[in-house]
Amino acid sequence: QVQLVESGGGSVQVGGSLKLSCVASGYIYSRRCMAWFRQAPGKEREGVASICSDVTTTYADSVKGRFTISRDNDVNFLYLKMNSLKPEDTAMYYCAASDGYLWFEDRLSPHRYKYWGQGTQVTVSS
C-alpha cells in the first residue's frame, strides 16, 4: 500500500524560504513521476513541479527560478525547496505519485496522479 506523508509547511514572511518533504512508503519509483501540487481556498488544485525517474523536471511558470524539486532515492523522499516566497504561494501543498511514466504535457495535471498525501499548509504573509 502506497503512503505519502508531507511535512515542512509553516508560516513565513514574504521573501522567505521553506523546504517541504514527502516520504513515500510502499512506492516503486521506477519509470514513474512524482510531483507537488497546491490548492488555495476557492481555487483549483494546480501543479507546481514534477520530477520523473529519468530525473527530468517540470515547473509551473509561476514558480520557475524560485522553487526546486528534488528526490533522494536512497530514502524515498521527495523535496520542494521554495525561495523568494510570495503571498500568492499561500496554499495547501500536496505530494503526489503516478502509477506510470508521464509525458511532459501531463506532468502537472492532477488527474494523472494516483497517490496523494494529506497536504501541508504554507502561509506567506507580508
N, C-alpha and C positions, 0 to 999 in steps of 0.2 A: 504494500500500500504506500503510495507516494504522499509525503507530507512536506509542506513548505512552511517555514516559520520565519517571519521577518522581525528585525529589531533595528534599533538605531535612530528611530524617529525622535522628534522633540521640537522645542521652540527655539528659534534663532532670530537674530535681527537681520535686517537687510544687509546683504554683502557677506554674510557669514557662510559657514560651511557645515555640512553634515555628511556622515557616511552611513548608508544603510547596508544591512547584511541580511542574507536569506540562506538558511541552511535547508538543504534538500535531502531528505531521507527516503530510501527506497526508490531512488530515481537513477536511471542509467542515462548518462548524458550523450552517449554515442549517437551521432547523426541526428541530433535534436537541437532545439534552441531554448534559451531562457530569456526572460525579459522583465523589465519593470514597467508597470502601468501606474497611473494616478487618477484619482477621481475627486473633484471638488464638489461641494454641495450644489445640487441643482444642475450639474453638468454631466456629460457622458464620460465614461472611462476612456482615457487616452493613453496611447503607447508613448513611453518616454525613451527607452533604449532597449536594445536586444543584443544578445551575443549567442552565436551558434558554435557547434562543436568544432567547426573549421576555423574558429577564432575570428570570424568576421563580425563586425559590429554595425549597428544601425542606430541612428539617433533622430529624435524629433527635431525639427528646425528650431523650436523654442528653447532647446537645451544644448544645442551644439556649441562646443567650446567652453561650456560650464560644467557639464556632467560627464562622468566617465564610468562606463560599465566594465566590470572585470569578473573573473571567475577563478577560484582556486580549486582545481580538480582533485587535489590530494585530500582535501577535507570537505569537498562537495558544498562549497559556499559560493554564493553569488553576491556581488557588491555593487553599490552605486555611490560613487563619490560625487557630492554636489557642492560646487563652489559658486560664489557670487550670487547667492540666493536672492530671489525677488518675492514680493508679496504674492504674485501670481503663481508661484510654485507651491503655495499652500494647498495641501490636499492629503487624502489618504493614499499611501503608496503601497502597491501590491506587487509581490513577486509571482511570476507565472512560468510554467514549463510546458513545452509542447510534447506531443506524442509522436513526432516525426520531424524530419528536416523541413524547414520553411524557406520558400523562395523570398528574395529580398522584399518584394512588394507586399508580402503577408506578415512580415516580422513585427509590425507594430499594430496588428489587428487583434483585438482581444478574442475574437471568435476562433482564432487559430490555436489557442492555448487551452489545454485540457485541465491542467492542475493549477491551483491558486492557493496562495496564502491568505491569512486573515487580515493583513494590512498593518501598516504602522503610520501614525499621523505625523505629518510635517507641517509646522506652522511658522511662517515668516512674517515678522512684524516690523513696521517702520518706526 
